[in-house]
């Protein structure tokens, strides 16, 4: 299980070093990696609360089935 408070803390630090124009790409990369690695449903909802960027990216990726597609047996072959 991931500690979402730690993710938020790390993201706040990283924002100091990432150009504003690169933030969406960096946030999406981070979020997709977390989702791909089996983030629990309750943690996914906590990610949404970090900020509006995280909320949007989580929503886009959960709605596209990024989380659910790895539960499909076809992806395990």
C-alpha positions as CSV (number, residue, x, y, z in Angstrom):
1,X,0.0,0.0,0.0
2,X,1.2,3.5,-0.9
3,X,1.2,6.4,1.5
4,X,-0.6,9.1,-0.5
5,X,0.6,11.7,2.0
6,X,4.2,10.8,1.0
7,X,3.4,11.0,-2.7
8,X,1.9,14.5,-2.1
9,X,5.0,15.5,0.0
10,X,7.4,14.3,-2.8
11,X,5.3,16.0,-5.5
12,X,5.5,19.3,-3.7
13,X,9.3,19.0,-3.5
14,X,9.6,18.0,-7.2
15,X,7.5,20.9,-8.3
16,X,10.3,23.2,-7.2
17,X,12.6,21.6,-9.8
18,X,10.2,20.9,-12.7
19,X,9.3,23.7,-15.2
20,X,5.7,24.7,-15.0
21,X,5.2,23.6,-18.6
22,X,6.5,20.1,-17.7
23,X,4.4,19.6,-14.6
24,X,1.4,18.0,-16.4
25,X,3.7,15.4,-18.1
26,X,5.6,14.7,-15.0
27,X,2.4,14.3,-12.9
28,X,0.8,12.0,-15.5
29,X,4.0,9.8,-15.6
30,X,4.0,9.6,-11.8
31,X,0.3,8.8,-11.5
32,X,0.2,6.2,-14.3
33,X,3.2,4.4,-12.7
34,X,1.3,4.4,-9.4
35,X,-1.9,3.1,-11.1
36,X,0.1,0.5,-13.0
37,X,1.6,-0.8,-9.8
38,X,-1.7,-1.6,-8.3
39,X,-2.6,1.4,-6.2
40,X,-5.6,0.6,-4.0
41,X,-9.0,2.1,-4.9
42,X,-9.1,4.2,-1.7
43,X,-5.6,5.6,-2.5
44,X,-6.7,6.5,-6.0
45,X,-9.4,8.6,-4.5
46,X,-6.9,10.3,-2.2
47,X,-4.6,11.1,-5.2
48,X,-7.5,13.0,-6.6
49,X,-7.5,15.3,-3.6
50,X,-3.8,16.4,-3.9
51,X,-4.7,19.1,-6.4
52,X,-6.7,19.8,-9.6
53,X,-4.0,18.5,-11.9
54,X,-3.8,15.2,-10.1
55,X,-7.6,15.0,-10.0
56,X,-7.9,15.5,-13.7
57,X,-5.1,13.0,-14.6
58,X,-6.5,10.3,-12.2
59,X,-9.9,10.8,-13.7
60,X,-8.7,10.6,-17.3
61,X,-6.7,7.4,-16.6
62,X,-9.2,5.6,-14.5
63,X,-12.0,6.5,-17.0
64,X,-9.8,5.1,-19.8
65,X,-9.4,1.8,-17.9
66,X,-5.7,2.0,-17.2
67,X,-6.3,0.5,-13.8
68,X,-8.8,-2.2,-15.0
69,X,-6.9,-3.3,-18.1
70,X,-4.3,-5.1,-16.0
71,X,-6.9,-7.2,-14.3
72,X,-7.9,-8.6,-17.7
73,X,-6.4,-12.1,-18.3
74,X,-5.5,-11.1,-21.9
75,X,-2.9,-8.7,-20.6
76,X,-1.3,-11.4,-18.5
77,X,-0.3,-13.5,-21.4
